[in-house]
Amino acid sequence: MIKKLRVTVDGITYDVTVELSDNAPAAPVAAPVVAAPPPVSAPLPVTAPPPPPPPAAPAAGPAGPGDVPSPLAGRVTAVVVALGQEVKEGDHLLTLEAMKMNTFVFAPKSGKVAELKAAVGDAVEEGQILLKIQ
């Protein structure tokens, strides 16, 4: 049996056609239920804007003579040199990983590795001193 119905949902009226199976008893059609609109609440009071966030930590200071700064933020995946090792300008010192890419850090000058300030697994920021060459 095919039955035509008019249905109202959220204030919009739809004309629908429904096919009822011969085995199912016809259900009585209930009177439409109209929901009352939600109550209008008073407007919220105007408040001052939230305070600005605290300033970020200062960036790493300028590198001193012999300091080798990190060229980017990342994680140290390899340290190729050892403390006290002699290096030449252009030698591979360590490797950083950022966004699944490796970046090699090379010696900016010849000398001896006087201080290692980063180890494998360390997270470093751009400009952070990784090691010092004398």
Order of alpha helices (4+ residues) and beta strands (2+ residues): beta-beta-beta-beta-beta-beta-beta-beta-beta-beta
